[in-house]
Amino acid sequence: MASFFYYLTLVAMAAVVFVLIRGLINMMRGGSGNLSNKLMQLRVLLQFIAVVLIVVVLWITGGGR
């Protein structure tokens, strides 16, 4: 079970990086400000999910003891 959450955490972190880069590229190209805002909001949500998953993995595996 812990390995499932571990890999889910990696996927969540990869999604954060993808959305961050996508938003930065949109801003550098002078794209829609609305799209950049939505991407950054999505990034914050994904970061929250990733942090929760990291805490769950640490709790399940007894990390930090």
VOFIVEX-338217 format. One record per residue (C-alpha): residue number from 1; residue in one letter; x, y, z. Coordinates in nm, 2 decimals. Each point is the difference from the previous one (the first is absolute). Last residue first. Layout:
<NUM,"A",<X,Y,Z>>;
...
END
This chain:
<65,"R",<1.10,0.81,1.35>>;
<64,"G",<-0.02,0.24,-0.30>>;
<63,"G",<-0.16,-0.25,-0.22>>;
<62,"G",<-0.24,-0.25,0.15>>;
<61,"T",<-0.08,-0.14,-0.34>>;
<60,"I",<-0.37,0.08,0.02>>;
<59,"W",<0.05,0.34,0.15>>;
<58,"L",<0.28,0.10,-0.23>>;
<57,"V",<-0.21,-0.11,-0.30>>;
<56,"V",<-0.30,0.19,0.12>>;
<55,"V",<0.20,0.32,0.06>>;
<54,"I",<0.14,-0.03,-0.35>>;
<53,"L",<-0.35,-0.05,-0.14>>;
<52,"V",<-0.12,0.32,0.18>>;
<51,"V",<0.29,0.19,-0.14>>;
<50,"A",<-0.07,-0.12,-0.35>>;
<49,"I",<-0.37,0.09,0.03>>;
<48,"F",<0.08,0.35,0.12>>;
<47,"Q",<0.25,0.04,-0.28>>;
<46,"L",<-0.26,-0.11,-0.25>>;
<45,"L",<-0.24,0.27,0.13>>;
<44,"V",<0.27,0.27,-0.02>>;
<43,"R",<0.09,-0.11,-0.36>>;
<42,"L",<-0.37,0.01,-0.10>>;
<41,"Q",<-0.02,0.36,0.12>>;
<40,"M",<0.32,0.07,-0.20>>;
<39,"L",<-0.15,-0.15,-0.31>>;
<38,"K",<-0.32,0.20,0.04>>;
<37,"N",<0.19,0.32,0.04>>;
<36,"S",<0.22,-0.07,-0.31>>;
<35,"L",<-0.32,-0.08,-0.20>>;
<34,"N",<-0.15,0.33,0.10>>;
<33,"G",<0.31,0.19,-0.08>>;
<32,"S",<-0.02,-0.14,-0.35>>;
<31,"G",<0.33,-0.05,-0.17>>;
<30,"G",<0.30,0.24,0.00>>;
<29,"R",<0.24,-0.28,-0.11>>;
<28,"M",<0.18,0.02,0.34>>;
<27,"M",<-0.33,-0.02,0.19>>;
<26,"N",<-0.12,-0.31,-0.19>>;
<25,"I",<0.34,-0.16,0.05>>;
<24,"L",<-0.01,0.06,0.37>>;
<23,"G",<-0.35,-0.15,0.03>>;
<22,"R",<0.10,-0.31,-0.19>>;
<21,"I",<0.32,-0.03,0.21>>;
<20,"L",<-0.21,0.02,0.32>>;
<19,"V",<-0.26,-0.24,-0.13>>;
<18,"F",<0.26,-0.26,-0.08>>;
<17,"V",<0.19,0.04,0.32>>;
<16,"V",<-0.32,-0.04,0.21>>;
<15,"A",<-0.10,-0.30,-0.21>>;
<14,"A",<0.34,-0.16,0.07>>;
<13,"M",<-0.06,0.05,0.37>>;
<12,"A",<-0.34,-0.16,-0.01>>;
<11,"V",<0.14,-0.30,-0.20>>;
<10,"L",<0.28,-0.04,0.26>>;
<9,"T",<-0.25,0.01,0.28>>;
<8,"L",<-0.21,-0.27,-0.18>>;
<7,"Y",<0.31,-0.21,-0.02>>;
<6,"Y",<0.06,0.03,0.38>>;
<5,"F",<-0.37,-0.05,0.07>>;
<4,"F",<0.00,-0.33,-0.19>>;
<3,"S",<0.33,-0.09,0.17>>;
<2,"A",<-0.16,0.05,0.34>>;
<1,"M",<-0.28,-0.24,-0.08>>;
END
